[in-house]
Amino acid sequence: LLRLRQELGAFANLRPAVYYPALRACSPLREEVVKGTDILIVRELLGGLYFGQPRSIEGAMGARQALNTMRYGEPEIERIARVAFELARGRRKRLLSVDKANVLECSRLWRDVVTRISTDFPDVHLSHQYVDSAAMMLVQKPAEFDVLLTENMFGDILSDQAGGVVGSLGLLASASIGGPVGLYEPVHGSAPDIAGQGVANPLGAILSIALMLRHTFQLGKEAECVEDAVVAALEDGMRTRDLAKAGERSVKTEEAGARIVELVSAAATTEGRAAS
């Protein structure tokens, strides 16, 4: 996957984490804490420890040493920062940049570059936070976050934490963009243990399509239509096996997908009539 992202030039990973009131029982947090959570994590994908060189494990058994290199250049930071600011401009106009500038030189450069870029976006409020403090706040006050910008490893960790906060892994979508081709995929794994059973949750993949409509094709209204269909289906009580409580009826993958298609088609028909 790392090589695929690199070959595609996909330097920006977008990971929404949205709380759905219909799934309040899925979150480990109290409803009054998680209610209203709508976070977009913007993670730099092609730099930092995951790609830095040199890297090695050397030495004889019992005396081995491991080395990884964390490296960022100003152009890498600037391009991901501009993506995050543009996205924040289209949302609630709040951007939190997460780093570890009290310890890491890479983070000091990160903070300096992000602060400089912020002057090009005076309508977006920028704040900075250390990664350990941000992790704590994600649990304590998740609804206060809007767009969260961070480097590769921090983003890897925080995006999974945010998914745990909203409590519905099967609904998490992601986009990896920046190159000529975008990569859109649900966050959950391939789940080989349930292959062929027809019980997988398709909503993460469907919401990934919404991200594709919005970020590759600039079809914001159509993306909202897909997202609204997912919300409506959940509010109507549709549950795949991973979302159903004990004793609650669950639907299979095909039925869930068909229901979303039905809702999207109905919305499109209504929109068409209104336009005419």
C-alpha positions, 0 to 999 in steps of 0.5 A: 500500500505504501508503494501504491500511494507513492507511485500514484503521488497520493500525498494527501489522505483525507479521513472523515470521522462523523458521529451518526446519532442513529448509532449512538450505542456504537460509540464508547463515549457518552452521547453528550461528549460525542454528539456533533462530532464531524472531523476531517483528518488531513494526513501527509502520506509520502514523508516522515518515518514511513519513507525516510532513509536510511533505515535499517536493523544492524548488529549481532543478535543480542546487540542489534540496533534499529534506525529510522529517519524522519525527514520532511522538506518545506515543499512537502509540508506546504502542499499538504498544508494548502490542501488542509486550508482549502478544505477548512475554508469549505467547512467551519473554517477551523484548522488544527495543525498537530505536531511535536514541535517541543521535541522534534526538528521536523515538527518545528519546521512543520509548524513554521511552514504551516504558520507561513501558509496561513497568511494566504488563508486569513478566513481560516482560524489556525491553531497548533497542538502537540500530538499527545494533547490532541490525542487526549482532546479527541477523547474528551471533546471530539466535537470541537475539532473541524479539520485536523492537519498532521504528518504521516505517523501522527495521522495514522494513529490519530485517524484510527483513534477518531474512528474509535471515538465515533464507534463505527469502523464499517462506516469510515471512508478515506481518500488518498489524493494529490496525484493524477489519480485518486485512491478511495477506499473504506478504512476497514480491512479485507475481512477474509474471515467473512468472505462469501458470507454476504455480511460485510458492511458496504457503507464505508465503500459507499461513503468512499464513493461520496468522497470520490464524487466530491474530490475528484469530480467536484460533484458536491451535491451528488456527494451529499446525496450519497451521504444523506442516503446513508444517514437516512438508511441508518435512521430508518433502522437499517443495520449490517451485522457489525452494527446490529445490537444483540437481538436486532435484525441485520441486513446482508451486504446486497440488501444494504447496498440496494437500500442506498441505491433506492434512496439515492434514486428517489432523491435524484428523481425528486431533484429532477422534478424540482428542477423542471 
